[in-house]
Amino acid sequence: MTTQQMLDERYGRTRTRGRRWGLWIGIALGIVAAVVVAWMTVASSASAVDADTTGFRLVDDRTVEVTFQFTSPPGRGVACAVEAQDAEHGTVGWKVVEFEASEAHGRAYRATLPVTAVAVTGFVNNCWVT
């Protein structure tokens, strides 16, 4: 063994077969993890629903009308939870409204919900694909 070979081995400058395999396995696992994260991101955004409250109207002491719009994947049904609250932010009305599948990407609706006390606001709490 030459002096250079002894120094290389002593200070870890040699490439062993196991070390190369470990490097390739690490690279492969990194690629697989990146593909899984990318797939999960695309899959979750493909079925996402974005809802915005555009207004509310107090019809009387027992009824609130909420207008809202949402965007959803075409061809999928959507359900939205509409909520009314009193002055102390307590929930006084709650209703789940379901919408049939449509090819339209964005839709606007008006929901009327009964309340148990005087409400001061109404809004869309959440929407999801059914």
Backbone torsions as a table, in degrees:
resi	resn	phi	psi	omega
1	MET	NA	135.5	-179.1
2	THR	-81.9	166.5	179.7
3	THR	-62.4	-39.5	179.2
4	GLN	-63.5	-42.8	178.8
5	GLN	-64.2	-40.3	179.2
6	MET	-64.4	-42.2	178.8
7	LEU	-66.7	-41.9	178.3
8	ASP	-59.8	-43.5	-179.7
9	GLU	-69.3	-39.5	-178.6
10	ARG	-63.2	-40.0	-176.1
11	TYR	-102.5	16.0	172.8
12	GLY	71.1	31.9	-179.4
13	ARG	-95.3	7.2	179.6
14	THR	-96.3	151.3	177.4
15	ARG	-100.5	118.6	176.3
16	THR	-97.3	159.3	-177.7
17	ARG	-63.1	-40.7	-179.8
18	GLY	-64.7	-34.5	179.5
19	ARG	-66.8	-39.7	177.7
20	ARG	-66.4	-41.0	178.1
21	TRP	-62.5	-40.7	178.4
22	GLY	-61.4	-40.3	178.3
23	LEU	-63.5	-46.5	-179.8
24	TRP	-66.1	-37.5	177.6
25	ILE	-65.6	-41.3	177.3
26	GLY	-61.5	-42.9	178.3
27	ILE	-63.8	-43.6	-180.0
28	ALA	-63.0	-42.5	178.8
29	LEU	-65.6	-36.5	176.7
30	GLY	-64.0	-41.7	178.7
31	ILE	-65.4	-43.3	179.1
32	VAL	-62.0	-42.9	179.6
33	ALA	-63.5	-40.7	178.8
34	ALA	-64.1	-40.3	179.0
35	VAL	-65.7	-41.8	179.7
36	VAL	-63.5	-44.6	179.2
37	VAL	-63.8	-42.3	178.8
38	ALA	-62.6	-43.4	-179.8
39	TRP	-63.4	-43.4	-179.6
40	MET	-64.8	-37.2	178.7
41	THR	-65.3	-46.1	-179.5
42	VAL	-66.9	-43.1	-178.0
43	ALA	-64.3	-39.9	-178.9
44	SER	-72.9	-34.9	179.4
45	SER	-76.2	-23.2	179.5
46	ALA	-69.7	-25.3	-179.5
47	SER	-112.5	21.5	-179.3
48	ALA	-81.9	146.9	176.3
49	VAL	-121.6	129.4	178.4
50	ASP	-111.5	120.8	-177.2
51	ALA	-120.5	142.7	177.7
52	ASP	-134.6	132.4	174.0
53	THR	-78.5	127.2	179.8
54	THR	-101.6	-13.6	177.3
55	GLY	170.8	168.4	174.0
56	PHE	-147.1	157.0	-179.3
57	ARG	-142.0	132.1	176.1
58	LEU	-86.1	105.1	-177.6
59	VAL	-69.4	-48.4	174.7
60	ASP	-158.1	-168.1	-177.9
61	ASP	-66.8	-15.5	-175.7
62	ARG	-120.2	6.9	-175.8
63	THR	-143.3	135.6	175.5
64	VAL	-126.1	138.6	177.3
65	GLU	-113.4	123.9	-178.2
66	VAL	-114.4	128.9	174.1
67	THR	-106.6	138.3	-177.3
68	PHE	-154.6	165.6	175.8
69	GLN	-134.3	154.3	176.7
70	PHE	-147.1	154.5	173.1
71	THR	-114.7	138.1	-176.5
72	SER	-147.0	166.5	176.1
73	PRO	-64.3	133.7	178.9
74	PRO	-60.4	143.4	177.1
75	GLY	81.5	10.9	-179.3
76	ARG	-122.1	141.3	175.2
77	GLY	-74.5	155.1	-177.4
78	VAL	-134.1	144.4	172.1
79	ALA	-124.6	139.9	-179.7
80	CYS	-128.9	138.1	174.3
81	ALA	-95.6	119.4	179.9
82	VAL	-106.6	135.9	-173.6
83	GLU	-130.4	147.7	172.4
84	ALA	-122.7	142.0	-179.2
85	GLN	-128.1	155.1	176.4
86	ASP	-92.0	-172.9	-175.8
87	ALA	-63.9	-24.2	-179.3
88	GLU	-97.7	16.9	179.4
89	HIS	64.6	24.4	174.0
90	GLY	-87.8	143.3	179.8
91	THR	-74.8	122.4	179.3
92	VAL	-116.3	-5.1	176.9
93	GLY	-158.4	142.1	-177.0
94	TRP	-152.1	134.2	-179.2
95	LYS	-151.9	136.8	174.1
96	VAL	-100.3	121.5	-178.4
97	VAL	-109.0	127.6	-179.3
98	GLU	-106.5	141.6	-179.0
99	PHE	-122.9	137.3	178.7
100	GLU	-66.2	159.4	177.0
101	ALA	-63.5	142.9	-179.8
102	SER	-144.1	154.1	177.4
103	GLU	-82.8	-8.6	178.3
104	ALA	-74.5	140.6	-179.7
105	HIS	-80.1	-40.4	179.2
106	GLY	-119.1	141.5	-179.7
107	ARG	-140.7	152.2	177.7
108	ALA	-122.2	140.1	-177.8
109	TYR	-143.0	165.8	175.0
110	ARG	-128.7	128.1	179.8
111	ALA	-120.6	135.7	176.7
112	THR	-109.0	128.0	-179.5
113	LEU	-131.4	141.8	176.9
114	PRO	-76.9	149.3	179.5
115	VAL	-125.5	156.9	-178.1
116	THR	-93.4	-13.9	178.2
117	ALA	-149.1	176.2	-179.5
118	VAL	-66.1	124.7	-179.6
119	ALA	-98.0	151.4	176.1
120	VAL	-115.8	-8.4	178.5
121	THR	-156.6	158.6	175.2
122	GLY	-144.7	143.1	-177.2
123	PHE	-160.0	167.3	174.5
124	VAL	-87.1	120.0	-178.9
125	ASN	-77.9	-45.3	-175.8
126	ASN	-165.7	151.6	173.7
127	CYS	-133.0	150.0	-179.5
128	TRP	-150.0	161.1	178.2
129	VAL	-81.0	135.3	179.9
130	THR	-101.8	NA	NA
